[in-house]
Amino acid sequence: MPWPFSKERLLSFLPEGFCLLAFCRQSPHFMPPKGQGARHVAWAAFVLAPLFFGFLALILGQDANWDLRNYHYYNAYAFLNDRYAQDLLPSQTPYFYNPLLDVPFFWLATHVPAKVAGFALGAVQGLNFVLLFMIAHAVLLVSGPRRKVLVCLFLAALGMYGGGSIAQLGTTFWDNVTSLGVFLSAALVIRHEGRFSRISPAKAFALAALFGVPAGMMMGLKLPSVPYAVGLCGGLLAMGGNWKRGFLLSFAFGIGVLVGGAATFGSWAFFLQTHFGSPLFPYFNNVFQSPLAPLASARDIQYVPHSMGEWFSMPFLFARSPFRVGEIDWRDWRLTILYVLLPLAVVARAAFGRTRGDEGVARSKAGAYLLISFSIAYVVWLGMFSIYRYAVPLEMIAPVLIVLAAGLLPFRANVKGFLAAAILVVVAFSVRPGNWTRRDVWLDRFVEVETPPLGDTSNLMILMAGLEPYSHVIPEFPADISFVRVQSNFSSPEQGKGINGLLRERIEAHRSKGGVFKLLIPAWQVAKAQKAVSYFGLKVMPKTCLAVTDRLFEQMPLKLCDVVSR
């Protein structure tokens, strides 16, 4: 058997694999055929949708979410300016997160007006509409190109209109950016599902591996995307025509995921291993055993199911109370409805089979692939996180999955179509988007900060304390200042974690060369910070505190105070 990864073979697959992004060939799967008015409608939607969502991001307001202020802005700044030998833990636990996903937006936000950056972010996230349309068009069987385009446009629009997806539009959580790689991988598999069982094992292996790369790259950029990579990989078990070919495809896709993940996470994992003793620091330290963190997984399990009852009732629990799976209020019933509809449809199909006049609504293998893949992704998400914002890609694809599930019911096509439409109308009316904190009035620059006079900053170290997010102000200070956080949601001095040894070494080295200290802290936490800095032989001078004006989040005034040795 020829080696499947020869240069010539890989190059031959590139036009096939990535024509989706460039629209470099006519495809009856993703678009109506040339020469039809429906194709022009689809093209118009592809052009207008990103623009629409860019403007919608502006209307919703400027992003000022907790994570942006805590680490999305600072981490990109630290990466671009090589601050890791100068600062330590300003962004708390996420200081150790891969910063690559934050870099493009930070660069944009620091070079163009805030509204331009916000529009660009919303427009990129609006590309999900295009991929959702293509997936729906590739998998559904709808008579008439115009009718099919209208159905797919509706499903894509409803996918974008969700309690979680609208909440994240124009924000830096990135779940609706990593979704682009997830949907791209899914679309490529669907586009070629008919070839997998016909071509040689070598070609099938290489093609499946290539299609796993986009999902893997997104997983490397944001590790909570792993449920979708696992789901898309598992779904391929049903795509090969027999179990051997299915296993080959699934294994190959997994190899592609690992290659993509290595491309976007490999260098960061090496950095973490080199400096902190673990490639996933501080997570799964019970495996990697870095001396700088406790020997525990450190995974956030506050939302995961704690009983079998919660495992099986979770969609009903978060339909009743969104705070069961997150920190903000929102409402969206689509996943709960799908959770009920899909098992009922599968049981009905198993019990009654296909009845007379029971026409299919989807290409069977492609539809099965989507249903299986995202069902697996849901189970993995439930067990690993149960945090709803990580489920936003699942929320987006849910309208298509609802149609596919309804298509399994043993009814006539018009009955199934009416039922699916009725369900989707209910879904649309159920939506109440959340809000992760936005400004009603846009700033001229995305982050605007006024600092008090600092004098000579060449030998200044600014300490940080408390659990509030405010590292986004650091790029507005002179670049020669070091920032060290002595108290955070990763470690406090009294906990005795290994990382405190690094903090102490950094502070002692600065003090030994006659360095000056100041403390940056939310105004109401000055007294609490006194105890934290005392562990390092320092004392805050409250009467010296001066205001630091942060216009991005004015609700949290900051103070800059002198710090002296005890």
NUKE-406178 format. One line per 2 residues: for each residue y, z, x of C-alpha. Coordinates in nm, 3 decimals. Layout:
BEGIN
Y:Z:X ~ ...
# end
This chain:
BEGIN
0.000:0.000:0.000 ~ 0.343:-0.094:0.147
0.568:0.193:0.254 ~ 0.802:0.238:-0.048
1.108:0.345:0.148 ~ 1.159:0.048:0.376
1.520:-0.054:0.418 ~ 1.465:-0.387:0.245
1.303:-0.226:-0.059 ~ 1.574:0.035:-0.102
1.847:-0.224:-0.072 ~ 1.676:-0.438:-0.333
1.688:-0.151:-0.581 ~ 2.054:-0.062:-0.530
2.197:-0.335:-0.758 ~ 1.945:-0.240:-1.028
2.003:0.132:-0.991 ~ 2.378:0.141:-0.989
2.478:-0.156:-1.203 ~ 2.545:0.102:-1.474
2.857:0.220:-1.299 ~ 2.988:-0.121:-1.203
2.873:-0.315:-1.515 ~ 2.761:-0.581:-1.271
2.515:-0.745:-1.508 ~ 2.466:-0.808:-1.876
2.230:-0.550:-2.025 ~ 2.111:-0.547:-2.387
2.034:-0.178:-2.336 ~ 2.375:-0.033:-2.256
2.600:-0.293:-2.421 ~ 2.580:-0.552:-2.699
2.507:-0.906:-2.571 ~ 2.792:-1.121:-2.443
2.986:-1.333:-2.688 ~ 2.978:-1.078:-2.971
3.274:-0.889:-3.112 ~ 3.080:-0.565:-3.091
3.081:-0.597:-2.712 ~ 3.461:-0.616:-2.711
3.478:-0.304:-2.926 ~ 3.253:-0.121:-2.681
3.460:-0.234:-2.383 ~ 3.780:-0.122:-2.553
3.625:0.219:-2.619 ~ 3.517:0.247:-2.255
3.872:0.183:-2.137 ~ 4.050:0.395:-2.398
3.819:0.697:-2.406 ~ 3.905:0.835:-2.060
4.274:0.781:-2.133 ~ 4.238:0.960:-2.466
4.068:1.261:-2.310 ~ 4.324:1.268:-2.032
4.604:1.294:-2.289 ~ 4.402:1.546:-2.491
4.378:1.765:-2.181 ~ 4.758:1.763:-2.164
4.788:1.855:-2.532 ~ 4.543:2.144:-2.498
4.752:2.298:-2.221 ~ 4.739:2.370:-1.850
4.423:2.532:-1.724 ~ 4.470:2.891:-1.604
4.113:3.016:-1.638 ~ 3.974:3.322:-1.458
3.753:3.119:-1.224 ~ 4.035:2.885:-1.126
4.247:3.182:-1.026 ~ 3.955:3.353:-0.859
3.795:3.079:-0.651 ~ 3.818:2.713:-0.757
4.166:2.674:-0.610 ~ 4.127:2.898:-0.305
3.779:2.777:-0.202 ~ 3.899:2.419:-0.173
4.200:2.536:0.029 ~ 3.974:2.735:0.261
3.741:2.439:0.311 ~ 4.016:2.187:0.381
4.197:2.421:0.620 ~ 3.895:2.583:0.788
3.994:2.934:0.684 ~ 3.650:3.094:0.719
3.721:3.248:1.060 ~ 4.059:3.368:0.935
3.993:3.500:0.582 ~ 3.709:3.701:0.437
3.612:3.737:0.069 ~ 3.949:3.658:-0.097
3.764:3.490:-0.386 ~ 3.506:3.768:-0.425
3.139:3.667:-0.476 ~ 3.223:3.295:-0.531
3.364:3.292:-0.176 ~ 3.008:3.187:-0.089
2.991:2.898:-0.339 ~ 2.982:2.535:-0.232
3.350:2.424:-0.234 ~ 3.298:2.046:-0.236
3.334:2.007:-0.611 ~ 3.673:2.182:-0.601
3.821:1.972:-0.321 ~ 3.928:1.654:-0.511
4.115:1.843:-0.780 ~ 4.282:2.078:-0.530
4.401:1.783:-0.324 ~ 4.537:1.617:-0.636
4.698:1.937:-0.768 ~ 4.882:1.989:-0.440
5.007:1.631:-0.409 ~ 5.111:1.524:-0.760
5.282:1.692:-1.058 ~ 5.066:1.931:-1.259
5.052:1.702:-1.563 ~ 4.929:1.410:-1.355
4.653:1.626:-1.207 ~ 4.559:1.758:-1.552
4.551:1.409:-1.700 ~ 4.333:1.280:-1.416
4.090:1.569:-1.459 ~ 4.062:1.510:-1.834
4.015:1.136:-1.780 ~ 3.728:1.189:-1.534
3.563:1.428:-1.778 ~ 3.617:1.167:-2.049
3.375:0.936:-1.866 ~ 3.101:1.140:-2.033
3.190:0.947:-2.349 ~ 3.094:0.620:-2.179
2.759:0.753:-2.057 ~ 2.679:0.913:-2.393
2.749:0.581:-2.565 ~ 2.523:0.397:-2.320
2.238:0.644:-2.363 ~ 2.263:0.619:-2.741
2.283:0.239:-2.728 ~ 1.984:0.219:-2.494
1.757:0.446:-2.694 ~ 1.841:0.386:-3.062
1.718:0.101:-3.281 ~ 1.998:0.012:-3.522
2.014:-0.321:-3.701 ~ 2.323:-0.530:-3.629
2.528:-0.502:-3.310 ~ 2.846:-0.390:-3.488
2.669:-0.117:-3.680 ~ 2.493:-0.004:-3.365
2.817:0.014:-3.170 ~ 2.982:0.219:-3.446
2.686:0.459:-3.458 ~ 2.690:0.501:-3.081
3.067:0.551:-3.074 ~ 3.032:0.825:-3.336
2.755:0.999:-3.145 ~ 2.950:0.982:-2.819
3.264:1.114:-2.987 ~ 3.074:1.400:-3.149
2.912:1.474:-2.814 ~ 3.257:1.517:-2.663
3.378:1.720:-2.960 ~ 3.196:2.049:-2.911
3.278:2.416:-2.905 ~ 3.206:2.428:-2.533
3.305:2.078:-2.424 ~ 3.655:2.087:-2.573
3.701:2.434:-2.424 ~ 3.621:2.289:-2.081
3.825:1.969:-2.110 ~ 4.092:1.969:-1.841
3.948:2.283:-1.680 ~ 3.777:2.346:-1.347
3.443:2.485:-1.465 ~ 3.287:2.147:-1.376
2.996:2.158:-1.622 ~ 3.145:1.846:-1.783
3.169:1.683:-1.440 ~ 2.820:1.760:-1.315
2.706:1.625:-1.653 ~ 2.808:1.278:-1.531
2.530:1.281:-1.273 ~ 2.282:1.423:-1.524
2.359:1.154:-1.784 ~ 2.363:0.881:-1.519
2.012:0.973:-1.405 ~ 1.892:0.989:-1.765
2.050:0.652:-1.848 ~ 1.897:0.483:-1.546
1.550:0.611:-1.635 ~ 1.589:0.489:-1.994
1.719:0.153:-1.879 ~ 1.406:0.095:-1.671
1.144:0.282:-1.875 ~ 0.963:-0.040:-1.959
0.921:-0.128:-1.590 ~ 0.769:0.197:-1.470
0.422:0.119:-1.605 ~ 0.429:-0.251:-1.500
0.555:-0.255:-1.143 ~ 0.355:-0.146:-0.840
0.324:0.226:-0.762 ~ 0.541:0.181:-0.453
0.825:0.023:-0.649 ~ 0.791:0.276:-0.930
0.805:0.559:-0.676 ~ 1.116:0.423:-0.505
1.291:0.348:-0.834 ~ 1.224:0.696:-0.978
1.336:0.859:-0.652 ~ 1.658:0.659:-0.654
1.731:0.762:-1.013 ~ 1.690:1.129:-0.926
1.968:1.120:-0.669 ~ 2.270:1.150:-0.908
2.125:1.456:-1.085 ~ 2.035:1.605:-0.747
2.385:1.554:-0.612 ~ 2.530:1.738:-0.909
2.277:2.017:-0.863 ~ 2.389:2.052:-0.503
2.752:2.065:-0.607 ~ 2.688:2.326:-0.875
2.353:2.505:-0.860 ~ 2.354:2.605:-1.230
2.289:2.235:-1.298 ~ 1.929:2.287:-1.187
1.787:2.308:-1.545 ~ 1.883:1.945:-1.608
1.731:1.823:-1.283 ~ 1.410:2.008:-1.371
1.415:1.871:-1.726 ~ 1.472:1.509:-1.626
1.197:1.542:-1.368 ~ 0.953:1.693:-1.616
1.027:1.432:-1.881 ~ 0.898:1.157:-1.655
0.545:1.292:-1.691 ~ 0.538:1.109:-2.025
0.681:0.782:-1.895 ~ 0.410:0.637:-1.676
0.156:0.517:-1.931 ~ -0.112:0.746:-1.780
-0.105:1.088:-1.624 ~ -0.139:0.960:-1.267
0.158:0.725:-1.297 ~ 0.353:0.994:-1.485
0.290:1.247:-1.209 ~ 0.392:0.988:-0.949
0.720:0.921:-1.129 ~ 0.796:1.289:-1.179
0.720:1.368:-0.815 ~ 0.932:1.077:-0.696
1.223:1.178:-0.918 ~ 1.195:1.528:-0.773
1.216:1.384:-0.423 ~ 1.534:1.201:-0.528
1.676:1.525:-0.667 ~ 1.608:1.701:-0.338
1.768:1.416:-0.142 ~ 2.076:1.425:-0.364
2.093:1.804:-0.344 ~ 2.063:1.795:0.034
2.347:1.542:0.053 ~ 2.592:1.768:-0.132
2.460:2.117:-0.052 ~ 2.284:2.081:0.283
2.584:2.134:0.510 ~ 2.703:2.430:0.306
2.356:2.587:0.309 ~ 2.359:2.551:0.689
2.699:2.721:0.703 ~ 2.575:3.013:0.491
2.259:3.047:0.697 ~ 2.453:3.040:1.023
2.723:3.290:0.927 ~ 2.563:3.508:0.661
2.191:3.486:0.728 ~ 2.080:3.303:0.413
2.118:2.944:0.285 ~ 2.180:3.073:-0.069
2.378:3.385:0.022 ~ 2.407:3.622:-0.156
2.152:3.502:-0.411 ~ 1.775:3.551:-0.380
1.829:3.785:-0.089 ~ 1.500:3.949:-0.179
1.353:3.630:-0.029 ~ 1.595:3.549:0.255
1.673:3.913:0.346 ~ 2.016:3.881:0.501
2.135:4.221:0.633 ~ 2.477:4.158:0.478
2.366:4.201:0.116 ~ 2.115:4.411:-0.080
1.757:4.283:-0.093 ~ 1.787:4.162:-0.452
1.824:3.830:-0.630 ~ 2.187:3.908:-0.733
2.143:3.667:-1.024 ~ 2.354:3.735:-1.334
2.099:3.832:-1.598 ~ 2.325:4.002:-1.851
2.286:3.715:-2.099 ~ 1.920:3.618:-2.051
1.669:3.713:-2.323 ~ 1.535:4.065:-2.284
1.249:4.042:-2.532 ~ 1.018:3.783:-2.686
1.220:3.809:-3.005 ~ 1.536:3.707:-2.818
1.351:3.425:-2.644 ~ 1.265:3.265:-2.976
1.582:3.353:-3.167 ~ 1.853:3.290:-2.907
2.014:2.987:-3.084 ~ 2.051:3.199:-3.397
2.191:3.488:-3.196 ~ 2.469:3.286:-3.036
2.540:3.103:-3.362 ~ 2.612:3.446:-3.509
2.798:3.581:-3.206 ~ 2.911:3.353:-2.921
2.964:3.658:-2.702 ~ 2.586:3.682:-2.673
2.602:3.391:-2.426 ~ 2.952:3.410:-2.283
3.294:3.569:-2.263 ~ 3.500:3.372:-2.518
3.491:3.302:-2.889 ~ 3.376:2.957:-3.007
3.149:2.807:-3.271 ~ 2.912:2.513:-3.274
2.587:2.490:-3.471 ~ 2.436:2.177:-3.317
2.192:2.348:-3.083 ~ 2.078:2.586:-3.356
2.021:2.296:-3.594 ~ 1.837:2.098:-3.329
1.627:2.404:-3.247 ~ 1.504:2.409:-3.607
1.487:2.035:-3.669 ~ 1.291:1.921:-3.363
0.984:2.146:-3.406 ~ 0.975:2.069:-3.779
0.991:1.697:-3.710 ~ 0.717:1.716:-3.446
0.489:1.914:-3.680 ~ 0.559:1.677:-3.969
0.483:1.374:-3.753 ~ 0.160:1.537:-3.629
0.055:1.628:-3.982 ~ 0.147:1.311:-4.168
0.173:1.047:-3.898 ~ 0.370:0.734:-3.980
0.387:0.653:-4.349 ~ 0.449:0.321:-4.515
0.803:0.207:-4.457 ~ 0.849:0.464:-4.179
1.039:0.247:-3.933 ~ 1.127:0.392:-3.597
1.489:0.471:-3.511 ~ 1.443:0.470:-3.133
1.250:0.314:-2.851 ~ 0.957:0.551:-2.854
0.919:0.622:-2.482 ~ 1.292:0.646:-2.420
1.340:0.876:-2.718 ~ 1.046:1.094:-2.614
1.187:1.112:-2.261 ~ 1.522:1.245:-2.381
1.369:1.497:-2.622 ~ 1.120:1.627:-2.368
1.366:1.635:-2.078 ~ 1.637:1.827:-2.257
1.387:2.058:-2.426 ~ 1.264:2.154:-2.081
1.623:2.190:-1.963 ~ 1.694:2.426:-2.254
1.396:2.649:-2.169 ~ 1.493:2.662:-1.800
1.857:2.733:-1.893 ~ 1.746:3.009:-2.128
1.534:3.181:-1.867 ~ 1.772:3.140:-1.574
2.118:3.188:-1.724 ~ 2.166:3.183:-2.102
2.535:3.130:-2.025 ~ 2.669:2.881:-2.277
2.913:2.698:-2.054 ~ 2.618:2.592:-1.838
2.471:2.440:-2.157 ~ 2.766:2.205:-2.214
2.568:1.893:-2.106 ~ 2.302:1.990:-2.360
2.573:2.034:-2.622 ~ 2.706:1.686:-2.541
2.372:1.506:-2.573 ~ 2.269:1.708:-2.880
2.399:1.455:-3.142 ~ 2.173:1.186:-2.994
1.883:1.431:-2.985 ~ 1.941:1.522:-3.349
1.913:1.155:-3.448 ~ 1.597:1.121:-3.240
1.448:1.434:-3.398 ~ 1.531:1.310:-3.747
1.365:0.982:-3.653 ~ 1.031:1.162:-3.611
1.025:1.265:-3.976 ~ 0.779:1.064:-4.190
1.046:0.910:-4.413 ~ 1.190:0.565:-4.463
1.457:0.460:-4.213 ~ 1.740:0.481:-4.467
1.637:0.835:-4.563 ~ 1.622:0.942:-4.200
1.957:0.782:-4.135 ~ 2.116:0.960:-4.429
1.963:1.294:-4.323 ~ 2.083:1.256:-3.964
2.433:1.160:-4.081 ~ 2.449:1.461:-4.313
2.340:1.696:-4.035 ~ 2.597:1.553:-3.795
2.874:1.595:-4.050 ~ 2.776:1.961:-4.081
2.782:1.988:-3.703 ~ 3.131:1.835:-3.687
3.268:2.079:-3.943 ~ 3.105:2.373:-3.768
3.295:2.319:-3.443 ~ 3.558:2.568:-3.339
3.644:2.512:-2.971 ~ 3.686:2.803:-2.736
3.975:2.872:-2.501 ~ 3.925:2.977:-2.140
4.298:3.057:-2.098 ~ 4.558:2.783:-2.096
4.933:2.772:-2.056 ~ 5.122:2.624:-2.350
5.395:2.496:-2.118 ~ 5.296:2.294:-1.811
5.440:2.387:-1.473 ~ 5.591:2.123:-1.248
5.333:2.206:-0.980 ~ 4.991:2.333:-1.077
5.039:2.661:-0.890 ~ 5.387:2.800:-0.838
5.439:3.125:-0.648 ~ 5.747:3.306:-0.517
5.687:3.550:-0.233 ~ 5.925:3.818:-0.103
6.070:3.784:0.248 ~ 5.784:3.823:0.496
5.960:3.806:0.832 ~ 5.737:3.728:1.130
5.391:3.647:0.992 ~ 5.218:3.555:1.318
5.040:3.892:1.338 ~ 5.010:3.975:0.967
4.692:4.045:0.772 ~ 4.715:4.081:0.396
4.448:4.293:0.234 ~ 4.334:4.244:-0.124
4.164:4.486:-0.362 ~ 4.062:4.527:-0.723
3.840:4.299:-0.930 ~ 4.107:4.072:-1.077
4.133:3.702:-0.982 ~ 4.440:3.605:-0.780
4.329:3.422:-0.465 ~ 4.496:3.106:-0.603
4.829:3.234:-0.470 ~ 4.708:3.234:-0.107
4.787:2.864:-0.037 ~ 5.151:2.941:-0.120
5.179:3.193:0.166 ~ 5.239:3.090:0.530
4.920:2.948:0.677 ~ 4.907:3.186:0.974
4.846:3.493:0.755 ~ 4.490:3.622:0.730
4.359:3.746:0.392 ~ 4.077:4.001:0.376
3.951:4.149:0.052 ~ 3.830:4.507:0.099
3.726:4.555:-0.264 ~ 3.573:4.290:-0.490
3.301:4.217:-0.741 ~ 3.075:4.150:-0.442
3.130:4.474:-0.257 ~ 3.333:4.793:-0.257
3.366:5.015:0.052 ~ 3.176:5.306:-0.102
2.870:5.089:-0.171 ~ 2.770:5.063:0.193
2.670:4.697:0.182 ~ 2.621:4.515:0.510
2.921:4.292:0.442 ~ 3.143:4.599:0.478
3.055:4.601:0.846 ~ 3.210:4.255:0.881
3.516:4.369:0.689 ~ 3.555:4.671:0.915
3.514:4.460:1.229 ~ 3.776:4.215:1.108
4.024:4.492:1.026 ~ 3.961:4.686:1.349
4.004:4.372:1.558 ~ 4.340:4.309:1.393
4.450:4.671:1.435 ~ 4.345:4.679:1.803
4.589:4.402:1.887 ~ 4.877:4.575:1.710
4.852:4.373:1.393 ~ 5.055:4.443:1.080
4.892:4.504:0.740 ~ 5.012:4.452:0.386
4.834:4.478:0.052 ~ 4.844:4.216:-0.224
4.738:4.370:-0.554 ~ 4.799:4.351:-0.931
5.090:4.583:-1.004 ~ 4.893:4.832:-1.214
4.617:4.871:-0.952 ~ 4.825:4.993:-0.656
4.704:5.351:-0.698 ~ 4.337:5.243:-0.729
4.366:5.033:-0.415 ~ 4.468:5.342:-0.220
4.110:5.471:-0.221 ~ 3.965:5.135:-0.121
4.185:5.092:0.188 ~ 4.134:5.456:0.290
3.774:5.374:0.382 ~ 3.918:5.160:0.662
4.156:5.428:0.788 ~ 4.460:5.278:0.614
4.717:5.396:0.361 ~ 4.929:5.205:0.109
5.303:5.278:0.093 ~ 5.381:5.235:-0.281
5.758:5.266:-0.239 ~ 5.763:4.953:-0.024
5.601:4.730:-0.289 ~ 5.782:4.406:-0.372
5.710:4.159:-0.652 ~ 5.516:3.837:-0.601
5.586:3.594:-0.883 ~ 5.286:3.393:-1.000
5.397:3.145:-1.266 ~ 5.047:3.016:-1.339
4.945:3.350:-1.489 ~ 5.252:3.558:-1.553
5.055:3.816:-1.752 ~ 4.935:3.967:-1.423
5.232:4.058:-1.202 ~ 5.145:4.104:-0.837
5.284:4.341:-0.577 ~ 5.296:4.312:-0.196
5.299:4.653:-0.030 ~ 5.316:4.781:0.328
4.999:4.936:0.468 ~ 4.990:5.177:0.763
4.719:5.363:0.955 ~ 4.632:5.707:0.823
# end
